[in-house]
Amino acid sequence: MKKMIAAVCFISLVLVIAMPAFAFFDNGEIAPGIFFDDVEVSNNGWVKGVVVNKTDQYICLSASILFCDIFNKAVGDAYVSSLDVLPKGKAVFQTVLLNGSGKDAKHAHKIVWIVKRL
């Protein structure tokens, strides 16, 4: 009985520690030389993050962000409009979810960027 309780406690602990990893979008590539960093979604639907330009060219980024579950179904989307990023620089964006809830987008498995203009 004690082994069973210990096993259940151990599995619960592992699951609790692993859960926040799915709600955290650390970084990734949008296009060659252009990356996103620290995208956060709040429960009320605000989306914040940083776009990093590692190229030698000035960019003006307009893109859609899709928040997808593990089955690649979109659970929320947002739009970043006319974000100016200097060469070798960073720019912070803040926008609101257009579709879906903040709670679902916060627990999405991955995000997909669809570049409209670069």
RAVENWO-V938755 format. One record per run of one state. SS is the DSSP state (H for helix, E for strand, - for the rest). FROM is the first residue (numbers start at 0). TO is the last residue. If there is no record, write none. Layout:
ss: (SS;SS)
from: (FROM;FROM)
to: (TO;TO)
This chain:
ss: (-;H;-;E;-;E;-;E;-;E;-;E;-;E;-;H;-;E;-)
from: (0;1;23;24;31;33;41;45;53;58;68;73;85;89;100;101;106;109;117)
to: (0;22;23;30;32;40;44;52;57;67;72;84;88;99;100;105;108;116;117)
